[in-house]
Amino acid sequence: MNIQEFLNLTVFGVSIKGPIEFLFKVLIIYVITQSAVSLVRFLFRRSHNKNGNAFLEKTTASFLQRISVYSIYIIGGAIFLSLIPGMEKVGNSILAGAGIMAMAVGFASQEALSNFISGLFIVFSKPFRIGDVIKLDDIVTGTVSEITLRHTIIRSLENRLIIIPNSKINSSTIINSTLSQQDICSFIEVGVSYDTDLDKAISLMREEVMQHPLLIDHRTAEDKDNNVPQVMVRVISLGDSSITLRAWAWADSSKDAFSMKCDLLKSIKERYDKEGIEIPYPYSNVIIRK
């Protein structure tokens, strides 16, 4: 029995030629679709490996790869629908583009479309990239882990994943600690009482900062020639119960700056206690009349 005779066989009066041809076409569509998806992922992965700017390429490639893969699956699904009797018009309309728009309007809400467009703005305007340390509206701080079509995932300092819609990020104030220079200035602020010898308090504060191992010298050559102190300490405010001193301390990264600030607040407090310098705090006097 040759192939033509096999296809002419009937089962319960129904020819098997039609179902076999349909299954064969479906198999071909599936193989081509999966091959195209694998090829796209390979090309994006290879392009990322060959690019020197890893952060930029990783962000753009991850976003565009998702769009490409989804588009291939939609085209494959449209071709599959065109094989089903009665669904040819639906498949052809999807392939022509009108069907894709109808599906987007039918299944995507206004908010979802807004997040998608906002994601495009984020990827191509690049206010931040995957791997950047950012702060949103002085509320959320962490490392950008992933940028998807709908949302951005940020890993917080507590190692929690924070998922934020792209449209909300586009309307937020973003502080990017990675986009420019990595070194960062940390403000070390301590309040002292009004009867304190300020010159002594400033000198002790500068000594403690200078001893910290994470401190870096951020002065320019001109500053050094002019004998500008490596750590600047100034009086910044006269409060109700204390005088606030601020030290400008530089570190290599935001992580080092945070650790240095925590250590210095402890060491300065202990040094002031040892030297008899008061760090005041609010207290009340209660008068009882008989």
C-alpha positions as CSV (number, residue, x, y, z in Angstrom):
1,M,0.0,0.0,0.0
2,N,1.4,3.3,-1.1
3,I,0.8,6.7,0.5
4,Q,-2.0,7.7,-1.9
5,E,-3.9,4.4,-1.2
6,F,-3.4,5.0,2.5
7,L,-4.9,8.5,2.3
8,N,-7.9,7.1,0.4
9,L,-8.8,4.9,3.3
10,T,-12.0,5.6,5.1
11,V,-13.0,5.0,8.7
12,F,-16.7,4.6,9.4
13,G,-17.3,6.1,6.0
14,V,-15.1,9.1,6.6
15,S,-11.9,9.7,4.7
16,I,-8.8,10.0,6.8
17,K,-7.0,12.2,4.2
18,G,-8.5,15.5,5.6
19,P,-7.6,14.9,9.3
20,I,-4.1,13.7,8.4
21,E,-3.5,16.7,6.2
22,F,-4.8,19.0,9.0
23,L,-2.6,17.4,11.6
24,F,0.4,17.6,9.3
25,K,-0.1,21.3,8.7
26,V,-0.6,21.9,12.4
27,L,2.7,20.1,13.1
28,I,4.5,22.2,10.5
29,I,3.1,25.4,12.0
30,Y,4.1,24.3,15.5
31,V,7.7,23.4,14.4
32,I,8.2,26.6,12.5
33,T,6.8,28.8,15.3
34,Q,9.0,27.1,18.0
35,S,12.0,27.4,15.7
36,A,11.4,31.1,15.1
37,V,11.0,31.7,18.9
38,S,14.2,29.8,19.5
39,L,16.0,31.7,16.8
40,V,14.9,35.1,18.2
41,R,16.0,34.1,21.7
42,F,19.4,32.9,20.4
43,L,19.9,36.2,18.4
44,F,19.1,38.4,21.4
45,R,21.3,36.3,23.7
46,R,24.2,36.4,21.2
47,S,23.8,40.1,20.7
48,H,23.9,40.7,24.5
49,N,27.0,38.7,24.9
50,K,28.8,40.6,22.2
51,N,27.9,44.1,23.4
52,G,30.2,45.8,25.8
53,N,27.5,47.8,27.6
54,A,25.9,44.9,29.4
55,F,23.3,46.9,31.4
56,L,22.0,48.8,28.4
57,E,21.8,45.8,26.1
58,K,20.3,43.6,28.8
59,T,17.4,46.0,29.4
60,T,16.6,46.6,25.7
61,A,17.1,43.0,24.6
62,S,14.9,41.6,27.4
63,F,12.0,44.0,26.5
64,L,12.2,43.6,22.7
65,Q,12.6,39.9,23.0
66,R,9.2,39.6,24.8
67,I,7.5,41.7,22.0
68,S,9.1,39.5,19.3
69,V,8.2,36.2,20.9
70,Y,4.6,37.3,21.5
71,S,4.3,38.5,17.9
72,I,5.5,35.1,16.6
73,Y,3.0,33.2,18.8
74,I,0.2,35.5,17.5
75,I,1.1,34.9,13.9
76,G,1.4,31.2,14.5
77,G,-2.0,31.2,16.2
78,A,-3.5,33.2,13.3
79,I,-2.2,30.7,10.7
80,F,-3.6,27.8,12.8
81,L,-7.1,29.5,12.9
82,S,-7.0,29.9,9.1
83,L,-6.8,26.1,8.8
84,I,-10.1,25.5,10.7
85,P,-13.2,25.6,8.5
86,G,-15.2,28.7,9.3
87,M,-12.3,30.4,11.0
88,E,-10.5,31.5,7.8
89,K,-11.6,35.0,8.0
90,V,-10.6,35.4,11.6
91,G,-7.1,34.1,10.9
92,N,-6.7,36.2,7.8
93,S,-7.8,39.3,9.7
94,I,-5.3,38.7,12.4
95,L,-2.5,38.3,9.8
96,A,-3.6,41.5,8.2
97,G,-3.3,43.4,11.4
98,A,-7.0,44.2,12.1
99,G,-7.4,41.2,14.2
100,I,-4.5,42.0,16.4
101,M,-6.0,45.5,17.2
102,A,-9.4,44.0,17.9
103,M,-7.9,41.5,20.3
104,A,-5.9,44.2,22.0
105,V,-9.0,46.3,22.5
106,G,-11.0,43.3,23.6
107,F,-8.6,41.9,26.2
108,A,-6.4,44.8,27.3
109,S,-7.8,47.5,29.5
110,Q,-6.8,51.1,29.3
111,E,-4.5,50.7,32.2
112,A,-2.8,47.7,30.6
113,L,-2.2,49.7,27.4
114,S,-0.9,52.6,29.5
115,N,1.6,50.3,31.2
116,F,2.7,48.9,27.9
117,I,3.3,52.3,26.4
118,S,5.0,53.5,29.6
119,G,7.3,50.4,29.4
120,L,8.4,51.5,25.9
121,F,9.2,55.0,27.2
122,I,11.2,53.5,30.1
123,V,13.2,51.2,27.8
124,F,14.0,53.8,25.1
125,S,14.4,56.9,27.2
126,K,16.4,55.0,29.8
127,P,15.9,56.8,33.1
128,F,17.2,53.5,34.6
129,R,18.4,50.1,33.4
130,I,18.4,46.6,34.8
131,G,20.9,46.5,37.6
132,D,20.6,50.2,38.5
133,V,20.0,51.2,42.2
134,I,17.0,53.7,42.2
135,K,14.7,55.4,44.6
136,L,11.1,56.2,43.7
137,D,9.3,59.1,45.4
138,D,11.5,58.6,48.5
139,I,9.5,55.5,49.3
140,V,10.8,52.5,47.3
141,T,14.6,51.9,47.1
142,G,16.3,48.9,45.5
143,T,17.9,47.4,42.5
144,V,16.0,47.1,39.2
145,S,15.6,43.4,38.6
146,E,13.4,43.2,35.5
147,I,11.4,45.4,33.1
148,T,8.4,43.7,31.5
149,L,5.7,44.8,29.2
150,R,3.4,45.6,32.1
151,H,5.5,46.3,35.2
152,T,9.0,46.8,36.6
153,I,10.4,44.6,39.3
154,I,12.6,46.1,42.0
155,R,14.6,44.1,44.6
156,S,14.6,46.1,47.8
157,L,17.3,46.3,50.4
158,E,15.4,43.7,52.4
159,N,15.7,41.3,49.4
160,R,11.9,41.6,48.7
161,L,10.6,41.9,45.1
162,I,8.5,45.0,44.6
163,I,6.3,45.0,41.5
164,I,5.3,48.4,40.2
165,P,3.2,49.2,37.1
166,N,5.1,51.0,34.4
167,S,2.6,53.8,34.2
168,K,3.1,54.6,38.0
169,I,6.9,54.7,37.5
170,N,6.6,57.2,34.7
171,S,4.8,59.6,37.0
172,S,7.2,59.1,39.9
173,T,10.3,61.0,40.8
174,I,13.3,58.8,40.2
175,I,16.7,59.0,41.9
176,N,19.2,56.9,40.0
177,S,22.4,56.2,42.0
178,T,24.0,54.2,39.3
179,L,23.4,56.1,36.1
180,S,26.1,58.7,36.7
181,Q,29.2,58.4,39.0
182,Q,29.1,55.7,41.6
183,D,30.6,57.6,44.5
184,I,28.1,59.3,46.8
185,C,28.1,61.8,49.5
186,S,26.5,60.8,52.8
187,F,25.3,63.5,55.3
188,I,26.2,62.7,58.9
189,E,24.1,64.9,61.1
190,V,24.3,65.2,64.9
191,G,22.8,67.7,67.3
192,V,24.7,69.1,70.2
193,S,23.6,71.4,73.1
194,Y,23.9,75.2,73.0
195,D,26.7,75.3,75.7
196,T,28.9,73.0,73.6
197,D,32.4,74.1,72.4
198,L,31.5,74.0,68.7
199,D,35.1,74.0,67.5
200,K,35.8,70.9,69.7
201,A,32.7,69.1,68.6
202,I,33.5,69.8,64.9
203,S,37.0,68.6,65.4
204,L,36.0,65.3,67.1
205,M,33.3,64.7,64.5
206,R,35.9,65.1,61.7
207,E,38.3,62.8,63.4
208,E,35.7,60.0,63.7
209,V,34.8,60.4,60.0
210,M,38.4,60.4,58.9
211,Q,39.0,57.1,60.7
212,H,36.3,55.2,58.9
213,P,37.7,52.7,56.3
214,L,35.0,53.3,53.7
215,L,35.7,57.0,53.5
216,I,37.2,58.2,50.1
217,D,38.9,61.4,49.2
218,H,36.7,63.3,46.8
219,R,38.7,66.4,46.6
220,T,40.0,67.8,43.4
221,A,43.7,68.6,42.9
222,E,42.8,72.3,43.3
223,D,41.0,71.6,46.6
224,K,44.1,69.8,47.9
225,D,46.4,72.7,46.8
226,N,44.1,75.0,48.7
227,N,44.2,72.8,51.8
228,V,40.4,72.1,51.8
229,P,39.6,69.5,54.5
230,Q,38.9,66.0,53.2
231,V,35.8,66.0,55.5
232,M,33.8,69.2,55.7
233,V,31.9,69.8,58.9
234,R,29.6,72.8,59.3
235,V,26.8,74.1,61.5
236,I,23.6,73.8,59.4
237,S,20.8,74.9,61.8
238,L,20.0,76.3,65.2
239,G,17.1,74.2,66.5
240,D,14.8,74.6,69.5
241,S,17.0,72.5,71.7
242,S,20.2,71.7,69.8
243,I,22.7,72.9,67.2
244,T,22.9,70.6,64.2
245,L,26.3,69.7,62.8
246,R,26.7,68.1,59.4
247,A,29.7,66.2,58.0
248,W,30.1,65.6,54.3
249,A,31.5,62.0,54.0
250,W,32.1,60.4,50.5
251,A,31.9,56.7,49.8
252,D,32.4,54.5,46.7
253,S,28.7,53.5,46.5
254,S,25.3,54.0,48.1
255,K,25.7,50.7,49.9
256,D,29.0,51.8,51.4
257,A,27.6,55.2,52.2
258,F,24.7,53.7,54.2
259,S,27.0,51.4,56.2
260,M,29.4,54.2,56.9
261,K,26.6,56.5,58.1
262,C,25.3,53.9,60.5
263,D,28.8,53.2,61.9
264,L,29.6,56.9,62.3
265,L,26.4,57.8,64.1
266,K,27.3,55.2,66.7
267,S,31.0,56.1,67.0
268,I,30.3,59.9,67.1
269,K,27.8,59.4,69.9
270,E,30.2,57.3,71.9
271,R,33.0,59.8,71.3
272,Y,30.9,62.7,72.4
273,D,29.8,60.8,75.6
274,K,33.5,60.2,76.3
275,E,34.4,63.8,75.8
276,G,31.5,65.2,77.8
277,I,29.6,66.7,74.8
278,E,25.9,66.5,75.3
279,I,23.5,65.3,72.5
280,P,20.3,66.8,73.8
281,Y,16.8,65.3,73.6
282,P,13.4,66.7,74.4
283,Y,12.3,66.5,78.0
284,S,9.5,68.0,80.1
285,N,9.3,69.5,83.6
286,V,6.2,68.7,85.5
287,I,5.2,71.2,88.2
288,I,2.7,70.0,90.7
289,R,0.9,72.6,92.8
290,K,-0.6,71.7,96.1
